[in-house]
Amino acid sequence: MRIARLLLKDQEELIQKAVGWMLREVGKRVGEREEESFLKRHYRDIPRTMLRYAIERFAEPKRKRYLEGSI
């Protein structure tokens, strides 16, 4: 999570994809709650590509709320 925080503002699309993937994998390993804890604090600042990768496994209604900014 510390690395993800450091890379939140990175403009490189490949970095955004990698960090989004990493956040999604964290959710698989330590639980969706840990991933959501991070996302709830930062989702407004996360580049769209990174957010889309990170929330890929969430249920459709939850993904939609994140993308709309209504979490």
C-alpha positions, 0 to 999 in steps of 0.5 A: 500500500505504501508503494501504491500511495507513492505512485498514485499521481504517476502519469505513465499508463503502464505504471497505473495498470501495474499499481491497479493490478497490485491493488486487486491482488492485495484484495485477493490475498488479504481481503477486499476489506483491506483493498477497500480501506485504501481505495476509499481514502484515495479513489478520487485521486487515483487515475481512472486506469488504475482504479478500473484495474483495482476494482475489476473483481468488485460486484457491478454495483460497487464498481459503478459507485467507485467510478461515479465517485459516490462511495 
